[in-house]
Amino acid sequence: MKFGQWIGFLSLLVSLYVLWKIQQLLLLVFTAVILAIALNRIVRYFQRFGIKRHLAIAVTVISSLIVTVLIFVLIVPPFLEQFQNLIALLPSVWERIRFQIDIFKQQQLQFEWLPPLPTQADLIERLHPLGTALFNNFFAVFSNSLAVVLQLLLVFVLTLMMLVSPQGYRKAFLILFPSFYRQRADEILSASEEALGNWLIGIVITSTFIGTLSGLSLLVLQINLVLVHALIAGLLNFIPNIGPMLSMIFPITIALLDSPWKIGAIVVAYIIIQQLESYWLTPTIMAKQVSVLPAVTLLAQIFFAQAFGFFGLFLALPLTVVAKILIEEILFKDILDKWEISPSSDLIFTRSFPSHEPENTSMDR
């Protein structure tokens, strides 16, 4: 390579290193982008009725703040109370499990070779390193209440700034690309924005659906702490594959203290709800969403959780959606599909991109 190419390559490596060092900040920015896209869809909906954009933004932001305050006032206090009660019951649940297994081993002599279950203290000691490793990055970001407030404030301010002037930030981002590629980069950015918007609307609807049906099912089965179980089921739906399985743990533990037969009923109810969501609701409301294979989703969850901790696990699906579009549009369409075979069997890369600047942006429509 020539000297200029070496300089460019080294600059790329330095840029990647800097981006990696500020990965947590980039995740917060990415969260703000998702929220800005969601709010911008509401703003555009108001604009269809002839409302000017600045007034539509004010109505959207104020309405969102009112809904958030109502959630914290009406739902969070009983949720925290029930969650504390749930945590207080966990030691009793574990002792009940050990008692039932000991009785089973006494009745079935062929299982006497099984080792005894660890005590509560032993279990906490064994799980402590795993919990520390899993939530290490999470607590590094959210280390104290002041950090939580500052980071939430940062996300809110960034969201508001992007919502007020999306075209300005979009043009500033597109300047980073060569002039011949800016039109193409604008198209890819629009596709990513559309996919993120569709995903966010779809996941909110499906999470509300799962949380509501889970709560009704547990209410019929007369399981205690219905509110906390329903909210956990809805929130964990943001984490595909892993979330639905984790949401069954807490209601099953409560059912164990009440009536063990309810455990099977809870499992069946949750499976039916997930099947309805997977095969009926999701295909209906997410017809325009970028489809991602289940195996790819699982691998992406493992990768982002390992790289960014709990925050990365929570944002794994939107990150995967964006990564899929970037790979399809840049790697496949703009690079691999442009290669041609010359008469001498040598591979030649042909490039043809518009050279003019992008005119419109979907964020400001």
N, C-alpha and C positions, 0 to 999 in steps of 0.2 A: 504493500500500500504506500501511497505517497504521504508526504509529511502532513498535508492538510487533512487527509483521511484519518491518519493516526490521531491528530488533534480532535477531530470530530468524534472518533471512537472513544477516546479518553473522556471527552466532555459528556458523552452518553453515560459512561460508567459512573462518573462523578454525580451526574443528575440522578441516576438510579439509587446511588448510595444516600444522597440527601433525602430523596423521597422515602426511602426505607426508614431513615432516622425520624421522620416526622409522620410516621404511618398513623398514629393515633389521631393526630390533627386532621389528616386526610380523611379518616373515617368519619370524623365529626362533620367535615365539609360535605362528604358524600351524603350523610344523613340530612343535612340542610338542603342539599340539591333535591333529594327525594321529597321532602316536605314542600319545597318551593314548587315542584312540578305538580304535586297534589293540589295545593292551594291555587295555583295558576289555572287549573282546570275549572275550579269553582268560579274564579274571576271571569274566565272566558264565558262561562254559562250565564253569569249576570250581564255580561256585555251583549249577549244576544238579544236582551230586552231593551237595548238602547242606553244602558247605564254606562257612563264614562268610566275609563279604566281606573283612575285614581279613586273614584267613589266605590267602584266594585271591590278594589283592594281593601279599602277601609271597612266595608261591610263584611268581607270575608274574614279579615283578621279579627275584628271585634266578635263576630259570631264564633270563630274558633276559640278565642279566649274565654268566652262565656261558657261554651260547651266543656272546655277543659276545667274551668273552675267548678262547674256543676258536678263533673265527674269526681274531682277531688273532695268536694263537700259531701256528696250523697253516697258515693261508692267506696272511696278509699278508707274512711274510718271503719265501717263494718267489715271491709275486707281485711284490714290489719288486725282487727279484733279476732275475727275467725281464724286468720292465719296463725296468730299467736296461740290460740286454743289448739290448732292442729299440731303445731310444733310441740306443745306441752303433752300431747297424747302419744307422740312417737315412741318414747321409752316404754309405755304400757303396751303398745303394739308389738314391739320387738320381744318383750317378755312373753306375750301371748303366743307369738310364733314359736319361740323356743319351747314353751310348755306343750303346744300341740304336737310339735315334732318329737319331743320326748315320749309323749303318750303313744304316738304312732310307732316309734321304734320298740317300745315295750310290747305292743300288740303284734308286731311283725318281727319276729326274732331274726329273720334272715337279713334285716337291715341293721343289726347291732354293730356291724363292722363300720358303719358310717361314723365319721368323727363328730364330736359334739360341736354344736354351734357356739361361736364366740359370744362372750357376754357383751353387754352394752359398752362397757369401758374398752374392751378389746376391739370392738367394731369401730369405735370412734378413733382409736389409736391407729388402726390399719387404714382407715379411709382418709385420715388427715393429710398424708402426703399427696394423695390423688386429688383431693379437693383443693389443696394449695396450688398444685400444678395447673389445674383446670381454670381456676379463677385468678391466677397470678396477674395476667395482663388486665383483667377486669378491675381488680383492686388497685392496680398501678395507675389506671386512668381515673377511677372514682375512689380516690384514697380517703377523702373526707368530705364532709357536707359542703364546705366552701368550694371544693373542686367541682362537686356536682352542680352547685348553683352557677358557677362561672361557666362550665361547659354547656349547661342548658341555655344560659344567657347567650353564649357564643352561637349556638345552633339557631336560637330564635332570631338574633340580629342578622346572621348570614342569610337565613331564610327570608326575612323581611327585605333585605337589600336586594337579593336576587329577584324577589317578586316585584319590587318597585321598578327595577331597571334591568330586566333580563337580557335585552338586546345589547346593552353596553358590555355586560360581563361576557356574553357570548362572543362578541366581536373581539374582545381582549383575549379570549382563549384561542380564537381562530388565528390570531396574528402569530401565534407560536408555530404555525404550520407554514411550509413554503407556499408562495403565492399560487402556484399551479394546482395545489391540493386543497385550497381553502374551501372551494365550492363543494368538493367531495367530502371534506371533513364536516362541513355544515350539514350535509345529508345524513352522515353517520350519526352526528349529534342529535338530529331530529328523530332518527330511528331509535336511538337509545332513550331519548326522552319519552317517546310514545310507548316503548316497552315498559319503562319504569312506571309510567302513569297507569297503564293497564294492569300491571302487577299489583300496584298499591291498592287500587280500587277493588280488584278481585280478592286480594288477601284480607282486606277489611271486611268485605261481605262474607267470605267463607269463615273467617274467625268469629264474626257475630253469629253466623248460622250454627257453628259448632258449639260455641259457648252457650247459646240459648237452648239448643236441643240437649246438651249435656246437663244443664241445670234442670230442665224439665224432667229428664230421665231420672236423675238423682232425687228429685222431689217426689216423683211417683214411688221410687224405691224407699223413700223415707230415710235417706242418708243425711247425716248431720253436716253442717257447714257447707250448704249447697252453693252459696255465693262464691266462696273462695275456690271451690272446685270448678265452677263454671268459668270464672275469670281466668283461672290457670289454664283450662282447656283452650279458651279462646286465644290467650296470649302465646301459648306454646305452639299454636298452629302456625305462627310466623316462622317456626323452625321445622321444615319438612322432614319426614321420615322419623326423626328422633322425637320431636315434640309430641305427636299423638301418643306415642308409647309412654312418655314420661307423665303425660296428663292423667293416666290411669292409676298411677302409684298411690296418690293421696286418697282418692275415694276408696280404693281397695283396702288400704290400711284402716280407714275408719269402719268399713264394713266388717273387717275382721273382729273388731271389738263388739260389734252389734250382733249380726247374724252372718256366719260364714257363707251361707247359701247365696247371699247377696253379691258375693265376689264374682260368681259366674254370671249373674244377671248384669253386673256393671260391665264386665268384659264384653258380653254379647251386645249390650246397648252401645258401647263406644265403637265396636267394630261396625255395627250397622250405620252409625252416624258417619264414620269415616268413609264407608262405602258409598253412602248417599252423596257425601261431599266430593269424593273422587270421581264417581261415574255419572253423576247427574249435575250437581251444582257447578263444579269447576269447569267442565266442558261447556256449560251454558253461558256463564258470565265471563269466562276467560278465553273466548274463541279467538280474540285478537292478540292474546298474550304470546310472547316468545316461548315455544315449547322447549323444555329441557329434559333429557332422558333421566329417569330415576337414578341410574348408576352414576351419571355425571353429577347430579345434584348431591348425592351422598359423598362422592370424592371431593367435591367443592367444599362441602361442609367440613370435612376432615382437614382439608388444606387451610381454609380460612380460620378455623378454630385453632389449628396449630400455629399459624402465623400471627394472628391478631387476638387470640384469646376468646373470651365469651362474646365480646362485641363483634368480632369477626364471624362467630357462629350465628349470631342474630341477624347479621347483614349478609349472610352467605348467599341467599337466593337472589337478592337484587344485584349483588356483585357478579354472580354467575350469569344473570340475564344480560348485563352490560358486557361482560367478557365474551359471551357467545356472539353478540352482535359485532363486537370489534373483530373477533376472529373471522367471522363469516365475511364481513365487508372489506376488511383490510387484507387479511392473509389470503383468503380464498378468491374474492372477486378482483381485488386490486393488484395482487401479486401473482398467485398461482394461475388464475384464469387468463392472465396477460402473457404468459409464456407461450411462445410458438416454436415450432420445429422448422429450422431452415433446411434448404436442400442438402446441405452438407451434414445434416443430422446434429448440428450444434444448437443448443438452446439459446434463444434470444428473448429478452424481456422487452416488450413493447409497451409504452406508456402513453395514454391519451386521457388527459384530465382537462376540464375547463380551466382557463386561466383567469376568469373574472372573479370578482369578489361576491360573496353571498349577498343576496338582496333582502330576503325575508327570513325570519326565524319563527319557529312554531311557538316559542315561549311568549312571544309578544302579539300573538294573533288575537 
